[in-house]
Amino acid sequence: MFDTHCHLTFPEYRGRVADVLRDARAHGVHGAITVSTTAANAAQSLELARAHRDLWCTAGVHPLHSDDPLDWPCIRACGRDPKCVAWGELGLDNHYANPPRELQRRVLDEQLAHIESWRRDGLEKPIVIHCRDAFDDLLPILRATTLPRERFVFHCFTGTPDEARAVLDFGASISFTGVVTFRNAKAVADAACLVPGDRIMVETDAPFLTPEPFRTTRPNEPKYVTHVADRLADLRGESRAAFADRVDANAERFFGLSIRRTDD
């Protein structure tokens, strides 16, 4: 198993990332991607990824950090490192009033324009999308870019089946967190059954959203991603082992990884 999205630079893991990754491996989770939220955090994420062979990172500005200092040269510099495997997370978040929607949109437009420019210069990476209560707003923006649609993944999907269909029609992949294990998330569970086998991934979004049966445990950790995968397999009527192999293969292909499954 592989955790495609967590935040191991967050304060909850300070001084114990090695232990978190060791514990994950003991639970059959052989690697993770620590996802950045600001330019400064991208540099921190890269430093952490370089220090651990089974950890990778991303570089980007989260919409809820649109009012943080922007440093696009820093984002690009991080993206040139082989340990940085994606841009993001980036997108729109309509759940909160701040940062203002106009600021989120301006930063998103700038970020997508830079990614298009970097791609033309030969620096091409997949893109991790944050979309909360914003599908109708965000999908037209992404359609208007020149970026390949199959290179997007909508992470931490918490939408409806209709919103999942819209994302799939756009051409992106979808990733699920512990939310799919929650009893009050039937719409997310229904949406998970719609995603083609080659376009589904799993994540923790740690330190958030610990899956059942550990929902009250804080913080969430990569080791719990197996419970997300097991729930998805059961919902979809698939063998747990076969589904785990499938989502690992999807992660390796999408992010260009080669996951080590032993300590050799």
C-alpha positions in Angstrom: 0.0 0.0 0.0 1.0 3.6 -0.6 -0.4 6.9 0.9 -0.7 9.3 -2.0 -1.4 12.4 0.2 -0.4 13.4 3.7 1.2 16.4 5.4 4.2 15.2 7.4 5.7 18.7 7.7 2.8 19.7 10.0 3.5 20.2 13.7 1.9 17.0 14.7 4.8 15.0 13.3 7.7 17.3 14.3 10.7 15.2 15.3 9.0 11.8 14.7 8.6 11.5 10.9 11.1 8.6 10.8 9.0 6.7 13.4 5.8 7.5 11.5 7.2 6.0 8.3 8.7 3.0 10.2 5.3 2.4 11.7 3.6 2.7 8.4 6.0 0.1 6.8 5.2 -2.2 9.7 1.6 -2.0 8.7 2.3 -2.7 5.1 2.4 0.9 3.8 5.6 1.2 1.8 5.7 4.9 1.0 3.9 8.3 1.1 3.7 11.7 -0.6 3.9 14.7 1.7 1.9 17.5 0.1 2.8 21.1 0.3 0.5 24.1 1.0 2.8 27.1 0.5 6.1 27.9 -1.2 7.9 27.8 2.1 6.2 24.5 2.9 7.2 23.1 -0.5 10.9 23.7 0.5 10.3 22.0 3.8 8.5 19.1 2.2 11.4 18.6 -0.3 13.9 18.6 2.5 11.9 16.0 4.4 11.5 13.8 1.3 15.2 13.9 0.6 15.8 12.6 4.1 13.6 9.5 3.6 13.9 7.1 0.7 10.2 6.1 1.0 8.9 9.6 1.0 8.2 12.0 -1.9 6.7 15.5 -2.0 4.8 18.0 -4.1 5.1 21.8 -4.7 2.2 24.2 -4.7 -0.1 26.7 -3.0 -3.2 25.5 -1.3 -6.2 27.8 -1.9 -6.6 28.4 1.9 -3.1 29.7 1.9 -3.6 32.1 -1.0 -2.8 35.0 1.3 0.6 33.6 2.2 3.7 35.0 0.5 3.9 33.7 -3.1 7.3 32.5 -4.4 6.9 30.9 -7.8 10.6 30.5 -8.4 10.8 28.5 -5.2 7.9 26.3 -6.3 9.6 25.7 -9.7 13.0 25.0 -8.0 11.4 22.3 -5.8 9.6 20.9 -8.8 12.9 20.3 -10.6 14.0 17.8 -7.9 13.2 14.1 -8.7 11.8 13.7 -5.2 9.1 16.2 -6.1 6.5 14.2 -8.0 3.6 16.6 -8.5 2.3 20.2 -8.4 -0.2 21.1 -5.7 -2.2 20.9 -3.9 -4.0 23.8 -5.6 -7.6 24.6 -6.4 -10.6 26.4 -4.9 -12.3 26.1 -1.5 -15.8 27.6 -1.1 -16.3 26.1 2.4 -14.6 29.0 4.2 -15.1 32.8 3.6 -11.4 33.5 3.8 -9.2 33.9 1.9 -11.7 35.7 -0.3 -12.8 33.9 -3.3 -11.3 36.6 -5.6 -7.9 36.1 -4.1 -8.1 32.3 -4.3 -9.0 32.6 -8.0 -6.1 35.0 -8.7 -3.6 32.7 -7.1 -5.1 29.7 -8.9 -4.9 31.5 -12.3 -1.2 32.4 -11.6 -0.3 29.0 -10.5 -1.9 27.2 -13.5 -0.3 29.7 -15.9 3.1 29.0 -14.4 2.5 25.2 -14.6 1.6 25.6 -18.2 4.8 27.6 -18.9 7.0 25.1 -17.0 5.4 22.3 -19.0 6.3 24.0 -22.2 9.9 24.2 -21.0 9.9 20.5 -20.3 9.1 20.4 -16.6 5.9 18.3 -16.6 4.3 16.8 -13.5 0.8 15.7 -12.5 -1.4 18.1 -10.5 -3.1 17.5 -7.2 -6.4 19.3 -6.9 -8.1 20.6 -3.8 -11.8 21.1 -4.5 -14.2 21.8 -1.7 -17.8 22.9 -2.5 -16.4 24.3 -5.8 -16.8 21.7 -8.6 -19.0 24.0 -10.7 -16.5 26.8 -10.4 -13.3 24.9 -10.7 -13.9 22.4 -13.6 -14.4 25.2 -16.2 -11.2 26.8 -15.1 -9.2 23.6 -15.6 -10.9 22.9 -18.9 -9.7 26.3 -20.2 -6.0 25.3 -19.6 -3.8 23.4 -22.0 -2.9 20.9 -19.3 -3.7 17.2 -20.0 -6.8 16.3 -18.2 -5.6 12.8 -17.3 -2.8 14.5 -15.3 -5.1 15.8 -12.6 -6.2 14.0 -9.5 -9.0 15.4 -7.3 -7.8 14.5 -3.8 -9.9 13.9 -0.7 -13.1 13.6 -2.7 -16.1 14.5 -0.5 -18.7 15.2 -3.2 -21.7 13.6 -4.6 -22.0 10.9 -7.3 -23.0 13.6 -9.8 -19.9 15.6 -8.9 -17.8 12.4 -9.3 -19.3 11.9 -12.8 -18.4 15.5 -13.7 -14.8 15.0 -12.6 -14.6 11.7 -14.5 -16.1 13.2 -17.6 -13.5 15.9 -17.4 -10.8 13.2 -17.5 -9.2 13.3 -14.0 -8.6 10.6 -11.4 -10.2 10.7 -7.9 -8.6 9.9 -4.6 -10.5 9.0 -1.4 -9.7 9.4 2.3 -11.0 8.1 5.5 -14.3 10.0 4.9 -15.4 7.0 2.8 -15.4 4.9 5.9 -17.7 7.3 7.8 -21.3 6.1 8.4 -22.6 9.6 7.5 -20.8 9.8 4.1 -23.1 7.6 2.0 -22.8 10.0 -1.0 -19.0 9.6 -1.0 -19.4 5.8 -0.7 -21.8 5.8 -3.7 -19.4 8.0 -5.7 -16.5 5.6 -5.0 -18.4 2.9 -6.8 -18.5 4.9 -10.0 -14.7 5.5 -10.5 -13.0 3.3 -13.1 -10.4 0.9 -11.7 -7.5 2.7 -13.4 -8.5 6.1 -12.1 -8.9 5.6 -8.3 -6.3 6.2 -5.6 -6.2 6.2 -1.8 -4.8 8.6 0.8 -5.0 9.6 4.4 -4.8 13.5 4.2 -3.0 13.0 7.5 -3.1 14.6 10.1 -6.8 14.9 9.2 -9.7 12.4 8.7 -8.6 9.3 10.5 -10.6 6.4 9.1 -12.9 4.0 11.0 -12.4 2.1 13.2 -9.8 4.7 14.5 -11.8 7.8 13.8 -11.1 9.4 17.2 -7.4 8.8 17.0 -5.4 12.1 16.4 -3.3 12.7 14.4 -4.1 10.5 11.4 -1.0 8.7 10.0 -0.1 7.0 6.7 -0.3 3.5 8.4 -4.1 3.9 8.4 -4.4 4.2 4.6 -5.0 0.4 4.5 -8.4 0.9 6.1 -9.4 3.3 3.4 -8.4 0.8 0.8 -10.2 -2.0 2.5 -13.5 0.0 2.7 -13.3 0.9 -0.9 -12.6 -2.7 -2.0 -15.6 -3.8 0.1 -17.9 -1.1 -1.4 -16.8 -2.0 -4.9 -17.2 -5.8 -4.4 -13.5 -6.4 -5.1 -10.9 -8.5 -3.4 -9.0 -6.4 -0.8 -5.6 -7.7 -2.0 -6.4 -7.2 -5.7 -7.7 -3.6 -5.0 -4.6 -2.8 -3.0 -2.4 -3.9 -5.9 -4.6 -1.9 -8.3 -4.4 1.4 -6.4 -0.6 1.0 -5.9 -0.2 0.5 -9.6 -2.3 3.6 -10.3 -0.2 5.7 -7.9 3.1 4.4 -9.4 1.9 5.2 -12.9 0.3 8.6 -12.1 3.2 10.0 -10.0 6.0 8.2 -11.9 7.1 6.2 -8.8 8.8 2.9 -8.2 7.6 1.9 -4.7 10.0 -0.3 -2.7 8.2 -3.1 -1.0 11.0 -4.5 1.1 13.7 -3.1 3.4 16.4 -4.1 1.0 
